[in-house]
Amino acid sequence: MMLKKCCIFFAFLLLTTVSYAAPQKDTQSKQQFYNAKISPDGRHLAVLMDVKGKRTLAFLDAKTMSIVGGAKLPRLSEVGEFFWGNSERVVMKVLKKEAWRPEPIYYGELFAVNIDGTKGEMIYGYRNLYERQARGAGSKFKKKKRLDGSAEIIDLLPNDERAILISSTLWAEGTHPSDTHWVDHGSRLASVYKLDIYNGQISTKRIAGGPVPYTTFMTDATGKLKASYGKDKQNEFYLKNEDGWQQVPSSMLGNNFTPLAINHSGDKLFALTNKATSTQLYTLNLANQEYTITSPDSELDIESANITLDGHDVYALLTKQAPIEYIVLNQDSMEAKIFSSLLNVFKNQEVTIVSKSNDDTQFVVKTTTGDNHKFYLYNLTTNKLMPLS
C-alpha cells in the first residue's frame, strides 16, 4: 500500500507535463467512438462504435488494442449506454430502431455479455432476442422470458460481482411500445430490485417503491437508497427514512433544482439550483435539510458539474463563461488533480473523465469541442496520454 501511494505521489509530480502521444497522419481512418470505458481491472476497453450504420460494442485488449470480443445485437436492436458490471461482463441498454424516428429509442431493455462475446443474455426486457451466432466459439444470444416493463440502472453495486440495483416500471397490462395504443409507462410507479447480470433473475423482495411517477433514485456509497426525485404535477424531491419517503418542500429547492450526488458518508446531497440570480452548487444536509452554498464564486453562473466516477462527489464545475472555464474543487482528490492537468493539455475544450481502473492507474478521458468529441487513454504510471479515437 505504501509503495502504491509513493508511485501515485511521484506520478502527480509529473502531471503538469503530461506526455501526449500525438495521433498519426492517417487519423481520418481511425474509428470514431460514441463512448469508451475501461474495465475495473484495467485489462480491457469497451468501445461503442458505428458498424455499417449500427451501434455496436467491441472489447479491446487495453495493451495491444486488439479486438477480443464484441456484441452486435440482432435485427433492429442496437447497443446504447453501457456499464461494466464486473471485469468480465458488460451490461448495456438496448435501443430499438423505428422507421418513423430519427434516432433509436430505449424502451427499458437490458442486455449483458462477457468480453469474449459469450453468454449474451437479455436480462430485462419485453422482447426475445432470437438466437444468433455471437463473436466467440459456440456462443449464442439466449432467449429470455418476456417482461412487460422498463428498467433503469440505479447503482452498479461495485462490491457485488453478480448484481446491480435497478428500478422496474411495469406497463399497463397487454400493452407494449409497438402498439399504437401503448400507455406511457413513465406515469406508473417504479419498484426497486436487485437484478442478476448473468441470468436476469430479479430479487424476490422489493426493496422500495417510487413515491411519484418518473422517479430517479439516488444511493449512498453502500448502495442504500437515500433520495429520489420525479414528477407528478411538478418536479418533486424526496428523502428516504425508516418511515418511507419524506418530501422536501419545493420552496426549499430553488429554480431548476438538479440533484447530482450523495456524498460518501451518506449525509449530504450535492445539487445545482438557482436560489438567487445564478445557478450554483449547493450542499443539502439530509438530516436538517439546511442548504450551504458550495460554489467558490457566487458571481459565476454554473452550466454543469463533473462528478467523481464513484458517483459520490463533485470535483469540477463548468461555468457559462466563454471561452470554456472550469472551477476545480477539492484539489486533494486524485480525479481533481488529474482533471486540472488535463485542462492544461486540452485548452478551451470540455473535458470529462469517463472511467478508470480500480487501481487508479488508467483513465479514459473524453474531450468535446462543439459537436465533436474524442477519447483518450491516460496511464498515470507512465504519464502517457494515448488517443483512442
LUMZA-408785 format. One record per residue (C-alpha): x, z, y; residue number from 1; residue in three letters. Coordinates in steps of 0.25 Angstrom, whole numbers, always signed. Layout:
BEGIN
[[X Z Y] NUM "ala"],
...
***
This chain:
BEGIN
[[+0 +0 +0] 1 "met"],
[[+11 +3 +10] 2 "met"],
[[+18 -10 +6] 3 "leu"],
[[+5 -17 +10] 4 "lys"],
[[+4 -10 +23] 5 "lys"],
[[+18 -13 +27] 6 "cys"],
[[+16 -28 +23] 7 "cys"],
[[+4 -29 +31] 8 "ile"],
[[+11 -22 +43] 9 "phe"],
[[+22 -32 +43] 10 "phe"],
[[+13 -43 +42] 11 "ala"],
[[+5 -38 +54] 12 "phe"],
[[+18 -39 +62] 13 "leu"],
[[+19 -54 +59] 14 "leu"],
[[+4 -57 +62] 15 "leu"],
[[+7 -61 +77] 16 "thr"],
[[+15 -72 +71] 17 "thr"],
[[+6 -77 +60] 18 "val"],
[[+13 -89 +53] 19 "ser"],
[[+4 -101 +53] 20 "tyr"],
[[+5 -112 +43] 21 "ala"],
[[+1 -124 +50] 22 "ala"],
[[-8 -134 +43] 23 "pro"],
[[-2 -147 +38] 24 "gln"],
[[-5 -160 +45] 25 "lys"],
[[-15 -164 +35] 26 "asp"],
[[-25 -153 +39] 27 "thr"],
[[-36 -163 +41] 28 "gln"],
[[-37 -164 +25] 29 "ser"],
[[-37 -149 +24] 30 "lys"],
[[-50 -144 +18] 31 "gln"],
[[-59 -137 +29] 32 "gln"],
[[-65 -124 +24] 33 "phe"],
[[-79 -117 +28] 34 "tyr"],
[[-73 -104 +24] 35 "asn"],
[[-61 -97 +17] 36 "ala"],
[[-59 -83 +11] 37 "lys"],
[[-48 -77 +3] 38 "ile"],
[[-51 -69 -10] 39 "ser"],
[[-49 -54 -9] 40 "pro"],
[[-37 -55 -18] 41 "asp"],
[[-31 -65 -9] 42 "gly"],
[[-29 -75 -20] 43 "arg"],
[[-39 -86 -17] 44 "his"],
[[-47 -92 -6] 45 "leu"],
[[-61 -97 -6] 46 "ala"],
[[-64 -108 +4] 47 "val"],
[[-77 -115 +7] 48 "leu"],
[[-75 -130 +9] 49 "met"],
[[-83 -143 +10] 50 "asp"],
[[-82 -151 -2] 51 "val"],
[[-90 -165 -1] 52 "lys"],
[[-99 -159 +9] 53 "gly"],
[[-102 -146 +1] 54 "lys"],
[[-97 -132 +4] 55 "arg"],
[[-88 -128 -8] 56 "thr"],
[[-80 -115 -11] 57 "leu"],
[[-65 -117 -16] 58 "ala"],
[[-56 -106 -21] 59 "phe"],
[[-41 -107 -18] 60 "leu"],
[[-29 -100 -22] 61 "asp"],
[[-24 -93 -10] 62 "ala"],
[[-9 -96 -12] 63 "lys"],
[[-10 -111 -17] 64 "thr"],
[[-23 -115 -10] 65 "met"],
[[-27 -122 -23] 66 "ser"],
[[-41 -122 -28] 67 "ile"],
[[-44 -113 -39] 68 "val"],
[[-60 -114 -39] 69 "gly"],
[[-72 -116 -31] 70 "gly"],
[[-87 -117 -30] 71 "ala"],
[[-95 -129 -27] 72 "lys"],
[[-110 -126 -28] 73 "leu"],
[[-119 -136 -35] 74 "pro"],
[[-129 -145 -28] 75 "arg"],
[[-134 -141 -14] 76 "leu"],
[[-127 -128 -14] 77 "ser"],
[[-114 -125 -6] 78 "glu"],
[[-105 -113 -4] 79 "val"],
[[-108 -105 +8] 80 "gly"],
[[-102 -92 +13] 81 "glu"],
[[-93 -85 +2] 82 "phe"],
[[-87 -72 -1] 83 "phe"],
[[-76 -66 -11] 84 "trp"],
[[-83 -57 -20] 85 "gly"],
[[-70 -53 -26] 86 "asn"],
[[-57 -60 -28] 87 "ser"],
[[-62 -70 -39] 88 "glu"],
[[-77 -72 -35] 89 "arg"],
[[-83 -78 -22] 90 "val"],
[[-98 -76 -18] 91 "val"],
[[-104 -88 -10] 92 "met"],
[[-117 -91 -2] 93 "lys"],
[[-123 -103 -8] 94 "val"],
[[-128 -113 +3] 95 "leu"],
[[-139 -124 +0] 96 "lys"],
[[-139 -138 +6] 97 "lys"],
[[-152 -143 +10] 98 "glu"],
[[-155 -157 +16] 99 "ala"],
[[-162 -152 +28] 100 "trp"],
[[-152 -142 +32] 101 "arg"],
[[-138 -146 +39] 102 "pro"],
[[-131 -134 +32] 103 "glu"],
[[-132 -128 +19] 104 "pro"],
[[-140 -115 +19] 105 "ile"],
[[-139 -101 +12] 106 "tyr"],
[[-151 -97 +4] 107 "tyr"],
[[-145 -84 -1] 108 "gly"],
[[-138 -88 -14] 109 "glu"],
[[-124 -82 -18] 110 "leu"],
[[-115 -89 -28] 111 "phe"],
[[-102 -83 -34] 112 "ala"],
[[-90 -90 -41] 113 "val"],
[[-76 -86 -45] 114 "asn"],
[[-64 -92 -38] 115 "ile"],
[[-61 -101 -50] 116 "asp"],
[[-75 -107 -49] 117 "gly"],
[[-80 -99 -61] 118 "thr"],
[[-92 -90 -63] 119 "lys"],
[[-100 -97 -52] 120 "gly"],
[[-113 -89 -51] 121 "glu"],
[[-125 -89 -41] 122 "met"],
[[-126 -74 -39] 123 "ile"],
[[-138 -74 -30] 124 "tyr"],
[[-148 -86 -27] 125 "gly"],
[[-161 -93 -29] 126 "tyr"],
[[-155 -105 -36] 127 "arg"],
[[-148 -108 -48] 128 "asn"],
[[-135 -116 -47] 129 "leu"],
[[-135 -125 -59] 130 "tyr"],
[[-123 -124 -68] 131 "glu"],
[[-111 -133 -64] 132 "arg"],
[[-97 -134 -66] 133 "gln"],
[[-88 -126 -57] 134 "ala"],
[[-74 -126 -54] 135 "arg"],
[[-66 -119 -65] 136 "gly"],
[[-67 -122 -80] 137 "ala"],
[[-80 -120 -87] 138 "gly"],
[[-87 -113 -74] 139 "ser"],
[[-101 -114 -71] 140 "lys"],
[[-111 -111 -60] 141 "phe"],
[[-121 -102 -67] 142 "lys"],
[[-136 -102 -65] 143 "lys"],
[[-141 -89 -58] 144 "lys"],
[[-155 -83 -59] 145 "lys"],
[[-163 -87 -47] 146 "arg"],
[[-165 -77 -36] 147 "leu"],
[[-174 -80 -25] 148 "asp"],
[[-167 -73 -13] 149 "gly"],
[[-155 -74 -3] 150 "ser"],
[[-143 -65 -3] 151 "ala"],
[[-133 -61 +8] 152 "glu"],
[[-120 -54 +5] 153 "ile"],
[[-119 -41 +12] 154 "ile"],
[[-106 -35 +6] 155 "asp"],
[[-95 -41 -3] 156 "leu"],
[[-92 -27 -9] 157 "leu"],
[[-77 -28 -10] 158 "pro"],
[[-76 -17 -19] 159 "asn"],
[[-85 -23 -29] 160 "asp"],
[[-80 -35 -37] 161 "glu"],
[[-93 -39 -42] 162 "arg"],
[[-104 -37 -32] 163 "ala"],
[[-108 -40 -17] 164 "ile"],
[[-119 -34 -9] 165 "leu"],
[[-130 -44 -5] 166 "ile"],
[[-143 -44 +2] 167 "ser"],
[[-154 -51 -6] 168 "ser"],
[[-167 -56 +0] 169 "thr"],
[[-177 -62 -9] 170 "leu"],
[[-186 -73 -5] 171 "trp"],
[[-201 -74 -5] 172 "ala"],
[[-206 -76 -20] 173 "glu"],
[[-206 -90 -24] 174 "gly"],
[[-198 -96 -12] 175 "thr"],
[[-184 -101 -10] 176 "his"],
[[-177 -109 +0] 177 "pro"],
[[-180 -123 -6] 178 "ser"],
[[-195 -120 -4] 179 "asp"],
[[-201 -125 +9] 180 "thr"],
[[-210 -112 +10] 181 "his"],
[[-197 -103 +8] 182 "trp"],
[[-199 -90 +15] 183 "val"],
[[-187 -85 +24] 184 "asp"],
[[-180 -75 +14] 185 "his"],
[[-173 -68 +26] 186 "gly"],
[[-186 -62 +30] 187 "ser"],
[[-187 -54 +18] 188 "arg"],
[[-179 -41 +16] 189 "leu"],
[[-166 -41 +9] 190 "ala"],
[[-161 -32 -2] 191 "ser"],
[[-146 -27 -4] 192 "val"],
[[-140 -28 -18] 193 "tyr"],
[[-126 -30 -25] 194 "lys"],
[[-124 -43 -31] 195 "leu"],
[[-115 -46 -43] 196 "asp"],
[[-106 -58 -39] 197 "ile"],
[[-103 -62 -53] 198 "tyr"],
[[-117 -62 -60] 199 "asn"],
[[-127 -61 -48] 200 "gly"],
[[-133 -48 -52] 201 "gln"],
[[-140 -40 -41] 202 "ile"],
[[-139 -25 -41] 203 "ser"],
[[-152 -19 -47] 204 "thr"],
[[-152 -9 -36] 205 "lys"],
[[-156 -14 -22] 206 "arg"],
[[-146 -7 -12] 207 "ile"],
[[-155 -9 +0] 208 "ala"],
[[-165 -18 +7] 209 "gly"],
[[-164 -24 +21] 210 "gly"],
[[-172 -18 +32] 211 "pro"],
[[-176 -31 +39] 212 "val"],
[[-176 -46 +35] 213 "pro"],
[[-163 -54 +37] 214 "tyr"],
[[-155 -42 +34] 215 "thr"],
[[-140 -42 +35] 216 "thr"],
[[-134 -29 +28] 217 "phe"],
[[-121 -22 +32] 218 "met"],
[[-112 -13 +23] 219 "thr"],
[[-100 -4 +25] 220 "asp"],
[[-87 -5 +18] 221 "ala"],
[[-92 +1 +5] 222 "thr"],
[[-104 -9 +5] 223 "gly"],
[[-114 +1 +9] 224 "lys"],
[[-126 -4 +17] 225 "leu"],
[[-125 +1 +31] 226 "lys"],
[[-133 -8 +40] 227 "ala"],
[[-142 -21 +41] 228 "ser"],
[[-148 -30 +51] 229 "tyr"],
[[-158 -40 +51] 230 "gly"],
[[-170 -46 +58] 231 "lys"],
[[-185 -42 +58] 232 "asp"],
[[-191 -46 +71] 233 "lys"],
[[-177 -43 +78] 234 "gln"],
[[-163 -40 +73] 235 "asn"],
[[-163 -26 +67] 236 "glu"],
[[-151 -17 +63] 237 "phe"],
[[-152 -6 +52] 238 "tyr"],
[[-142 +5 +47] 239 "leu"],
[[-143 +10 +33] 240 "lys"],
[[-144 +24 +29] 241 "asn"],
[[-149 +33 +18] 242 "glu"],
[[-164 +31 +22] 243 "asp"],
[[-163 +15 +23] 244 "gly"],
[[-161 +6 +35] 245 "trp"],
[[-161 +12 +49] 246 "gln"],
[[-164 +2 +61] 247 "gln"],
[[-155 +3 +73] 248 "val"],
[[-163 +1 +85] 249 "pro"],
[[-162 -13 +91] 250 "ser"],
[[-160 -7 +105] 251 "ser"],
[[-146 -2 +100] 252 "met"],
[[-141 -15 +95] 253 "leu"],
[[-140 -23 +107] 254 "gly"],
[[-141 -38 +108] 255 "asn"],
[[-136 -48 +97] 256 "asn"],
[[-133 -36 +88] 257 "phe"],
[[-123 -41 +77] 258 "thr"],
[[-119 -31 +67] 259 "pro"],
[[-104 -34 +62] 260 "leu"],
[[-99 -24 +52] 261 "ala"],
[[-100 -9 +47] 262 "ile"],
[[-87 -2 +48] 263 "asn"],
[[-78 +3 +37] 264 "his"],
[[-83 +17 +37] 265 "ser"],
[[-98 +12 +38] 266 "gly"],
[[-102 +20 +50] 267 "asp"],
[[-101 +9 +61] 268 "lys"],
[[-106 -5 +64] 269 "leu"],
[[-99 -16 +72] 270 "phe"],
[[-109 -25 +79] 271 "ala"],
[[-109 -35 +90] 272 "leu"],
[[-120 -33 +100] 273 "thr"],
[[-123 -35 +115] 274 "asn"],
[[-127 -21 +121] 275 "lys"],
[[-124 -25 +135] 276 "ala"],
[[-119 -38 +141] 277 "thr"],
[[-110 -43 +130] 278 "ser"],
[[-109 -43 +115] 279 "thr"],
[[-99 -32 +110] 280 "gln"],
[[-94 -26 +97] 281 "leu"],
[[-101 -12 +95] 282 "tyr"],
[[-99 -1 +84] 283 "thr"],
[[-112 +5 +80] 284 "leu"],
[[-111 +19 +74] 285 "asn"],
[[-120 +19 +62] 286 "leu"],
[[-122 +34 +62] 287 "ala"],
[[-127 +36 +76] 288 "asn"],
[[-130 +21 +80] 289 "gln"],
[[-121 +22 +92] 290 "glu"],
[[-114 +10 +98] 291 "tyr"],
[[-100 +9 +102] 292 "thr"],
[[-94 -4 +109] 293 "ile"],
[[-82 -9 +101] 294 "thr"],
[[-78 -21 +109] 295 "ser"],
[[-65 -18 +117] 296 "pro"],
[[-70 -27 +129] 297 "asp"],
[[-85 -26 +132] 298 "ser"],
[[-84 -37 +142] 299 "glu"],
[[-81 -47 +131] 300 "leu"],
[[-93 -54 +124] 301 "asp"],
[[-91 -54 +109] 302 "ile"],
[[-95 -66 +101] 303 "glu"],
[[-91 -61 +87] 304 "ser"],
[[-83 -51 +79] 305 "ala"],
[[-73 -53 +68] 306 "asn"],
[[-76 -43 +56] 307 "ile"],
[[-66 -38 +46] 308 "thr"],
[[-67 -44 +32] 309 "leu"],
[[-72 -32 +26] 310 "asp"],
[[-83 -33 +36] 311 "gly"],
[[-82 -19 +42] 312 "his"],
[[-74 -20 +55] 313 "asp"],
[[-73 -29 +67] 314 "val"],
[[-59 -34 +71] 315 "tyr"],
[[-61 -44 +82] 316 "ala"],
[[-71 -49 +92] 317 "leu"],
[[-73 -63 +97] 318 "leu"],
[[-77 -64 +111] 319 "thr"],
[[-86 -74 +118] 320 "lys"],
[[-74 -77 +127] 321 "gln"],
[[-68 -91 +128] 322 "ala"],
[[-58 -94 +123] 323 "pro"],
[[-59 -87 +110] 324 "ile"],
[[-56 -72 +112] 325 "glu"],
[[-55 -61 +101] 326 "tyr"],
[[-55 -46 +103] 327 "ile"],
[[-47 -40 +91] 328 "val"],
[[-52 -26 +87] 329 "leu"],
[[-45 -15 +78] 330 "asn"],
[[-31 -20 +79] 331 "gln"],
[[-27 -11 +68] 332 "asp"],
[[-35 -19 +57] 333 "ser"],
[[-28 -29 +49] 334 "met"],
[[-38 -40 +52] 335 "glu"],
[[-38 -38 +67] 336 "ala"],
[[-22 -39 +67] 337 "lys"],
[[-23 -52 +59] 338 "ile"],
[[-34 -57 +67] 339 "phe"],
[[-26 -54 +80] 340 "ser"],
[[-14 -62 +75] 341 "ser"],
[[-23 -74 +70] 342 "leu"],
[[-29 -75 +85] 343 "leu"],
[[-14 -78 +89] 344 "asn"],
[[-14 -89 +80] 345 "val"],
[[-28 -95 +82] 346 "phe"],
[[-29 -94 +97] 347 "lys"],
[[-43 -98 +103] 348 "asn"],
[[-49 -98 +89] 349 "gln"],
[[-59 -90 +82] 350 "glu"],
[[-52 -82 +70] 351 "val"],
[[-59 -75 +58] 352 "thr"],
[[-52 -68 +47] 353 "ile"],
[[-61 -73 +35] 354 "val"],
[[-56 -66 +23] 355 "ser"],
[[-44 -58 +18] 356 "lys"],
[[-38 -54 +5] 357 "ser"],
[[-40 -39 +1] 358 "asn"],
[[-25 -36 +2] 359 "asp"],
[[-26 -40 +17] 360 "asp"],
[[-15 -51 +16] 361 "thr"],
[[-23 -64 +17] 362 "gln"],
[[-33 -68 +27] 363 "phe"],
[[-42 -81 +29] 364 "val"],
[[-43 -84 +43] 365 "val"],
[[-53 -93 +50] 366 "lys"],
[[-51 -99 +64] 367 "thr"],
[[-62 -106 +71] 368 "thr"],
[[-62 -116 +83] 369 "thr"],
[[-75 -121 +87] 370 "gly"],
[[-81 -127 +75] 371 "asp"],
[[-68 -128 +67] 372 "asn"],
[[-62 -117 +58] 373 "his"],
[[-50 -116 +50] 374 "lys"],
[[-46 -106 +39] 375 "phe"],
[[-32 -99 +37] 376 "tyr"],
[[-26 -90 +26] 377 "leu"],
[[-17 -79 +33] 378 "tyr"],
[[-7 -72 +24] 379 "asn"],
[[-4 -58 +30] 380 "leu"],
[[+8 -56 +21] 381 "thr"],
[[+15 -70 +24] 382 "thr"],
[[+9 -70 +38] 383 "asn"],
[[+5 -85 +35] 384 "lys"],
[[-8 -92 +40] 385 "leu"],
[[-12 -104 +32] 386 "met"],
[[-23 -114 +35] 387 "pro"],
[[-33 -115 +25] 388 "leu"],
[[-42 -126 +32] 389 "ser"],
***
